[in-house]
Amino acid sequence: LEFRRVLFRSKKGVNIPGWFRFLGNLDPDRLAAWMPDSAIDGLRDAGFTFVRLAVDPAVLADARIRTVAADAVCRLQRRGLAVVVGPHPHNWHLETDTADRDRLRAFWREFSLALRTCDPARVFPETLNEPVFPNAAPAWRALQHDLWRTIRSALPTSTIVLTGHDWGSIAGLEALQPEPDPNVVYSFHFYDPRSEEHTSELQ
């Protein structure tokens, strides 16, 4: 299958954390020019085969910025890189706030449609970066199932990245129930030693 070949080639990646996250200037024209083609080519020439693009869903609630972000994904692809798109909400409380969960669902309803202009074989939607949900694996499984279903309806051939709760840990991964979808991959994050901040939030 094509997605398996792409995953095999995507062996060396790098995060791009500041393009659509923690922004001081929300001007769409500035964001469109934030990373020039020469910088993208530099990543490719250094041997990277994919990037992980961190996005703040609240920032992409602006339709103009959402379009710029989708165009950025397509441009990264045209320069030879696959793209993992990972939402990194800032100051959201998904574990306790149903409105924030609805905001995340709305983000994927809108942005997965915007990503249809890109090469589906080289865009990897990641449901959420490091979901916490302490001692609440079922709540995260239910939310991720909704997100998976939303993304899959808009991007039927893209490989979706799923993860577990507990900051996307191995234990969180083991608590998941696999989705009935052969075109997904499961990720986990491993930190040793775990930071005090992460440990305190999980107690």
N, C-alpha and C positions, 0 to 999 in steps of 0.2 A: 504494500500500500504506500501511496505517496507520502502520507504523514510520517510513516515509520522511516522512510529514507531521509526526510527533512530532519527528524529528531536525531538520526544517526550523524548527520552532518553538523548539527548544532552542538558541538562538543566544547566550545570555549566561549563564555559569555561575560558581559560586563553590565553593571547597573548604570542607568542614566537617571539619577534621582531628582535633579533640579529643574528639568524642563517644564513640567506641568504640575509642580508640587512646591509648596513653600515659596510662592511667588510674591515679589514686591511690586511688579508691574504686570497688569493683566491686559495690556494692549495686544490685540490679536496679531497685528503686523509685527510687533517686536517678538512675539512668541514664534511666529513663522520663521523668523530669521535667527532665532536663538542659537541653533547649531548649524553651521554652514556645511555644505557638501564636503568641503576639504577635511573637516573634522571627522565626519562620518567615514570618509575614505581612509583616514588615518587609523580608525578602529579596525576597519577591514584589513588594511595592509599590515597591522600588528598581529593579525592572525585570529581576531575575533570572528565568530560565525553568527552570533546572535547578541541582541541586547535585551535587557529587561527594563522596560520603560515604566517608571513609577508615575502614577497620575493621581491627583486629588479629585475624587468625584464631585466635590462641591465646586471646584474650579470649572470642571467640564459641564456643569449644569448650564453654563452660558453656551448657547447654541453656536455662537461664532468661534469660541475657543474649542468646542467639541469638534468642529470642522477642521480647525487648524491641527488639532491632535491627531485626527484620522489621517490628514494629509502628511503629517510627520511620520506616521507609521508606514504609509505607502512610500515615502521618500527613502526611509531607512531600507526598505525592501529593495527599492530600485538600485540602491548603492551596494546591494549584495548581502544584506543582513536580515536574518529572521528576527521577529520581535515578539517577546513575551510582554503582554500588557497587564500590569498589576495595579489595582486600585489600592491606594494608601490613604484612607480617610484621616483627616486631622481633627482631633477632638470630638469624634463621634463616640457614641456609647451603644454599640450594636447589641451588647449583651442585655441591656435593660430598657432601651428606648425603641419602641416599635416604629416610631417615625423615622429613626435613622435606618432601620432595616428596610423600610419602604423606600427611602432615598437610595439605598444601594441597589435595590431591585430596579428602581427607575433609571439609575445610571446605566445598568447593563441593558435595559430595554432600549435606551437611546443610543448608547455608544456601540453596541454590537451591530446595530443597523448602520451606523456611520462607517464601521470597519468593513462593510461589504464592498466598498470601493477598492480595497486592498487585496493582495494575493492571499486567498484563504489557506493555502498550503504553508504559508510562512508567517501567519499571525497566530499567536497562542494566547487566548484570553485566560487569565488567571482569576479565579472568582474573587479572591481577597488576599491581601498580604497579611500573614500571621494573625489569623483570627484567634482571639483569646478565649472567651466563653469558659471561664474557670468552672470546672465540675458540671458542665452543661453540654456535653457532647451531643445529646439528642437535639438540642436547640440549634446548634451549628449545622448538624446534618440536615435538618429540615430547611434551614435558610439556604445552604449550599445547593440542595436539591432544586429549590426554586430558581436559583441563579443559573445552574446548569441547564435547566429546561428553557429558560429565557434565552441564554446565549445560543444553545443548540438550535432553537427555532429560527434565529436570524443567520447563524453561521453553520449550516448543516455539515460542512466538510472540514472545518477547522478543528485542530486538536485543542481541547480544553484542559487547563491545568487545575486540578483539584487538590485540596489540602485538608489537614485535620485541624482541630481546635488546639488549645494549649500552645499558642504561638506557632502553629504549624509544626509541632514537634513530632518525633517518632511515635510517642504515646498517642498523640492526637491522630496520627495516620492510622494506627492500629485500631482506633475506636470508630473509624469510618465504616460505612456499609458501601461497597462498590456500586457505582451507578451502572445501569444496564446499557453501557455504551462502550464499544471497543476503541473509540477514537478519543480517549482521554489519557492523561498521564497524572500520576499522583506524586506530589512533591512533599518534602519535609525540610525543615531548617534545624541545624544542629549547632549548638553553642556549648563549648566546654572550656572554662566554667560558664554557667549561666549567670547573667548579670543579676545584681541584687534587685534591680527594678523589676525584671521579669519574675523573679522568685517571689517578691512581695505581692505582686498582683495575682499570683496563682494561689496564694494561701488563704 
